[in-house]
Amino acid sequence: MGQELMTPAQIADICDGRDKAIALWLSLYDTYHATRDEAARLAELDEVRTRIDAMRQGLAALDPALAFIGRQKGMFSTLPLAPDQVKAMREDHAIYMAGSGRINIAGLTPAKLAPLAAAFAAVR
């Protein structure tokens, strides 16, 4: 592991005043932990981004009418469904979404892609 941080008492010995010492120590502490954890956070972010993109691409590949989803970014998308179609998705296919047709791409799994695409095709 990297160099250990100085304690507040050690910093106080080289700083003028208790408040300045505490502020410096907190700054060093935050910087140290942010740097140490940054690689882990970036790796996790890449993993999530890759998984969401895979869900988007998988859904887009199942139905040409869903191809637009493969070109989008982010964890949500809105299916072009009227309120009665959203209701049919819920009641006939047990697929729940916002009344606007907004779906959570991040909540999808590979096993849920085909049922979602089939239900979408059925209510169109």
PyMOL commands that set and color helices and strands:
alter all, ss='L'
color gray80, all
select helices_A, chain A and resi 8-14+18-62+64-70+83-93+105-107+110-123
alter helices_A, ss='H'
color red, helices_A
select strands_A, chain A and resi 76-78+102-104
alter strands_A, ss='S'
color yellow, strands_A
deselect
rebuild
show_as cartoon
